Amino acid sequence: MNLRCIYCQTPFTLSRTEMLNGIITMNEKHQNHYDAHCPRCRRANSISRQRMELFFPNWQEAAKQLASAPQETPAPPAPKAEIPSTAFLKTEPISKAAKEALKKVPAETKATVKKPAEKATPPAAKEKKPAAAKKPAASTASKTKKPAVKTAEPKSKKK
């Protein structure tokens, strides 16, 4: 169902499943309007029950099929790496001296693990590529500016 937001005039659509769920909830709660929320401004746009049923004529049959269809249960999540039980325990803050000691230990291990970076050889001096062949310089007489001469034509009068 194609709709247009009454506040920001953004066109948006309601899918058939959203329409069916809306009609079912309207029927259960004895409501006459459905609130479709605009994806741009998030404001509720009121849609009458008659209009919804007009765009979904066999909604009762679809509701029966939806109810009779086996409900899909989400598959259990894949087992993640086990989290130690100590991760969930409440911990106390560490003193500043302990933090400094912890900072020094990883820095030392990183220094031993890292290999010294090899210095890249400096790039050779860039040679200028010959540009496209330039035209020989024109004579200085042609470079001097000449005053522009305007020819004025008489304007014709409209009658």
HELIX and SHEET records of a PDB file:
HELIX    1   1 ARG A   16  LYS A   29  1                                  14    
HELIX    2   2 ARG A   49  PHE A   55  1                                   7    
HELIX    3   3 TRP A   59  SER A   68  1                                  10    
HELIX    4   4 SER A   85  PHE A   88  5                                   4    
HELIX    5   5 LYS A   96  VAL A  113  1                                  18    
HELIX    6   6 THR A  140  LYS A  143  1                                   4    
SHEET    1   A 2 ASN A   2  ARG A   4  0                                        
SHEET    2   A 2 PRO A  11  THR A  13 -1                                        
SHEET    1   B 2 HIS A  33  HIS A  37  0                                        
SHEET    2   B 2 ALA A  44  SER A  48 -1                                        
END                                                                             
